[in-house]
Amino acid sequence: MKAKQLIEENNRKRELLNPQNEKYYMDMLLYIRLQLTLSEQQSEEVLIEMLDHLLDGQQEGKSAQDIFGDDPKGYADEIIENLPKERKRKVFPFISGIVINIVSWFLMIRGVIILAASQFKSIPTTIYPFTALIEFAVTLGITLFGVWYIFRIIRQSLFQNKTNEKKNMLKVGLFAAFSMLIFMLINLLIPKFGPTFQFNWWSSVLVGGGIWAILSMLKKFEVGFN
């Protein structure tokens, strides 16, 4: 089975686990899946094998600790060391897909904001390509850092008896507020320069929606970006 089918199979079978075994297994599953440099196919194959082994043991009255030991993080680290890395030719489409998806949502949200704000006052729709490129590069950098930061928080919350969810939510909220402040400062401080063209709200929504639809179709038919 391909990775997508293995994930679906994993989701279905996990419902058969009791709460204690599910918590133990989910921590290992998230820990392994968050290692984005690993081969997705090989990772999912190992995860489904572990799940099948755990389900067999559960039927015999065994716990996850009985099967995998009392150090799930150490066990997961051993698995990660033996898993192959994702091939570079697959990593590039994955990263490209993230960037293109960000662009599509950025354009659609921009169009909606302009439409809503224009009901109250005149909103300029002039685009400065050079300035927009700088703003997008900074936005992309902050977004990618945000993904890494959230993954880091998730990893730190794994394999713990008690997780301070309020503290984690506060960290994410503070990062989001800080990011919004940076976005506003960028818009105010970066000078407008270079050639210009008009890009009204409906064009922004149309282009963004078109990009998103094409990307979704490529993912559906597994043609790159998956």
C-alpha positions as CSV (number, residue, x, y, z in Angstrom):
1,M,0.0,0.0,0.0
2,K,1.0,3.6,-0.6
3,A,1.7,6.0,2.3
4,K,-1.8,7.6,1.9
5,Q,-3.5,4.2,2.2
6,L,-1.3,3.2,5.1
7,I,-2.3,6.4,7.0
8,E,-6.0,5.7,6.4
9,E,-5.5,2.1,7.6
10,N,-3.7,3.3,10.6
11,N,-6.5,5.8,11.5
12,R,-9.1,3.0,11.3
13,K,-7.1,0.4,13.3
14,R,-6.2,2.9,16.1
15,E,-9.8,3.1,17.1
16,L,-9.4,-0.5,18.4
17,L,-6.8,0.5,21.0
18,N,-7.7,1.1,24.6
19,P,-7.1,4.6,26.0
20,Q,-3.7,3.7,27.7
21,N,-2.3,2.0,24.6
22,E,-3.6,4.7,22.3
23,K,-1.8,7.4,24.3
24,Y,1.5,5.5,24.3
25,Y,1.2,4.7,20.5
26,M,0.1,8.2,19.5
27,D,3.1,9.8,21.2
28,M,5.4,7.5,19.1
29,L,3.4,8.0,15.9
30,L,3.6,11.8,16.2
31,Y,7.2,11.8,17.2
32,I,8.1,9.7,14.1
33,R,5.9,11.6,11.7
34,L,7.3,14.9,12.8
35,Q,10.7,13.8,11.5
36,L,10.1,15.3,8.0
37,T,13.4,14.2,6.6
38,L,12.4,10.5,6.9
39,S,10.9,8.5,4.1
40,E,7.1,8.8,4.5
41,Q,6.5,5.4,2.9
42,Q,8.9,3.5,5.1
43,S,7.8,5.4,8.2
44,E,4.1,4.5,7.6
45,E,5.0,0.9,7.0
46,V,6.8,0.7,10.3
47,L,4.0,2.5,12.1
48,I,1.3,0.1,10.8
49,E,3.5,-2.9,11.8
50,M,3.9,-1.5,15.3
51,L,0.2,-0.9,15.5
52,D,-0.6,-4.5,14.4
53,H,1.9,-5.8,16.9
54,L,0.3,-3.7,19.6
55,L,-3.3,-4.8,18.7
56,D,-2.2,-8.5,18.8
57,G,-0.6,-7.9,22.2
58,Q,-3.7,-6.1,23.5
59,Q,-5.9,-9.1,22.7
60,E,-3.6,-11.1,24.9
61,G,-4.0,-8.7,27.7
62,K,-0.6,-7.0,27.2
63,S,0.0,-3.2,27.5
64,A,2.1,-1.0,25.2
65,Q,4.7,-0.9,28.0
66,D,4.9,-4.7,28.0
67,I,5.4,-4.8,24.2
68,F,7.6,-1.8,23.5
69,G,9.1,-1.0,27.0
70,D,9.0,1.8,29.4
71,D,11.0,4.2,27.2
72,P,8.8,5.0,24.2
73,K,11.0,7.9,23.1
74,G,14.2,5.8,23.2
75,Y,12.3,3.1,21.3
76,A,11.2,5.6,18.7
77,D,14.7,7.0,18.4
78,E,16.0,3.6,17.6
79,I,13.4,3.2,14.8
80,I,14.2,6.7,13.4
81,E,17.9,5.8,13.2
82,N,17.1,2.8,11.0
83,L,14.6,4.5,8.7
84,P,15.9,5.8,5.4
85,K,15.8,9.5,4.5
86,E,13.3,10.9,2.0
87,R,14.7,11.2,-1.5
88,K,15.6,14.8,-2.5
89,R,13.4,14.6,-5.6
90,K,10.4,14.0,-3.3
91,V,11.4,16.7,-0.7
92,F,11.5,19.5,-3.3
93,P,7.8,18.9,-4.5
94,F,6.8,18.7,-0.8
95,I,8.4,22.1,0.0
96,S,7.2,23.6,-3.3
97,G,3.6,22.5,-2.4
98,I,3.8,24.3,0.9
99,V,5.0,27.5,-0.7
100,I,2.5,27.4,-3.4
101,N,-0.3,26.7,-0.9
102,I,0.8,29.7,1.1
103,V,0.7,31.9,-2.0
104,S,-2.8,30.7,-2.9
105,W,-4.3,31.4,0.5
106,F,-2.4,34.8,0.7
107,L,-4.0,35.9,-2.5
108,M,-7.5,34.7,-1.5
109,I,-7.3,36.3,1.9
110,R,-6.0,39.5,0.4
111,G,-8.9,39.7,-2.0
112,V,-11.5,39.2,0.7
113,I,-9.9,41.8,3.0
114,I,-9.8,44.4,0.2
115,L,-13.5,43.6,-0.7
116,A,-14.6,44.0,2.9
117,A,-12.5,47.1,3.7
118,S,-13.6,48.8,0.4
119,Q,-17.1,49.0,1.7
120,F,-15.9,51.6,4.2
121,K,-13.1,53.4,2.4
122,S,-11.1,53.4,-0.8
123,I,-8.4,50.7,-0.8
124,P,-5.4,51.0,-3.1
125,T,-4.9,47.9,-5.3
126,T,-1.6,48.9,-6.9
127,I,1.1,46.3,-6.6
128,Y,4.8,46.9,-6.5
129,P,6.3,43.6,-7.6
130,F,9.7,44.2,-6.0
131,T,8.2,45.3,-2.7
132,A,5.7,42.5,-2.8
133,L,8.5,40.0,-3.3
134,I,10.4,41.2,-0.3
135,E,7.2,41.1,1.8
136,F,6.4,37.6,0.7
137,A,9.9,36.3,1.4
138,V,9.8,37.6,4.9
139,T,6.2,36.3,5.4
140,L,7.3,32.9,4.0
141,G,10.3,32.8,6.4
142,I,8.1,33.6,9.4
143,T,5.5,31.0,8.3
144,L,8.1,28.2,7.9
145,F,9.7,29.2,11.2
146,G,6.2,29.1,12.8
147,V,5.7,25.5,11.5
148,W,9.0,24.5,12.9
149,Y,8.2,26.2,16.3
150,I,4.8,24.5,16.6
151,F,6.3,21.1,15.7
152,R,8.9,21.7,18.4
153,I,6.2,22.4,21.0
154,I,4.4,19.2,20.0
155,R,7.5,17.2,20.2
156,Q,8.3,18.6,23.7
157,S,4.8,17.7,24.9
158,L,5.1,14.0,23.9
159,F,6.0,11.2,26.2
160,Q,4.9,13.1,29.3
161,N,2.3,12.0,31.8
162,K,0.9,15.5,32.1
163,T,0.9,18.1,29.3
164,N,0.5,21.7,30.1
165,E,-1.8,22.6,27.3
166,K,-2.5,26.1,28.5
167,K,1.2,26.9,28.5
168,N,1.6,25.5,25.0
169,M,-1.4,27.5,23.8
170,L,0.1,30.6,25.3
171,K,3.4,30.1,23.5
172,V,1.5,29.7,20.2
173,G,-0.6,32.7,20.9
174,L,2.4,34.9,21.7
175,F,4.2,33.8,18.6
176,A,1.1,34.6,16.5
177,A,0.8,38.1,18.0
178,F,4.6,38.7,17.5
179,S,4.2,37.5,13.8
180,M,1.3,39.9,13.2
181,L,3.4,42.8,14.7
182,I,6.2,41.9,12.3
183,F,3.8,41.8,9.3
184,M,2.4,45.2,10.2
185,L,5.9,46.7,10.6
186,I,7.0,45.2,7.2
187,N,4.0,46.8,5.5
188,L,4.8,50.2,7.1
189,L,8.6,50.3,6.8
190,I,9.4,48.7,3.5
191,P,9.4,51.4,0.8
192,K,7.3,51.1,-2.3
193,F,9.5,51.0,-5.4
194,G,9.8,49.7,-8.9
195,P,7.2,49.2,-11.6
196,T,3.5,48.8,-10.7
197,F,0.3,47.2,-11.9
198,Q,-3.3,47.0,-10.7
199,F,-4.5,43.9,-9.0
200,N,-8.0,44.3,-7.7
201,W,-9.9,42.1,-5.2
202,W,-11.6,39.7,-7.6
203,S,-8.4,39.1,-9.6
204,S,-6.6,38.2,-6.3
205,V,-9.4,35.8,-5.3
206,L,-9.6,34.3,-8.8
207,V,-5.8,33.7,-9.1
208,G,-5.5,32.4,-5.6
209,G,-8.5,30.1,-5.9
210,G,-7.2,28.8,-9.2
211,I,-3.8,28.0,-7.8
212,W,-5.4,26.3,-4.8
213,A,-7.7,24.2,-7.1
214,I,-4.8,23.1,-9.3
215,L,-2.7,22.2,-6.3
216,S,-5.6,20.2,-4.8
217,M,-6.1,18.4,-8.0
218,L,-2.4,17.5,-8.3
219,K,-2.5,16.1,-4.7
220,K,-5.7,14.1,-5.4
221,F,-4.2,12.4,-8.4
222,E,-0.8,12.2,-6.8
223,V,1.0,14.1,-9.5
224,G,3.8,15.8,-7.6
225,F,3.4,18.0,-4.5
226,N,2.4,15.0,-2.4
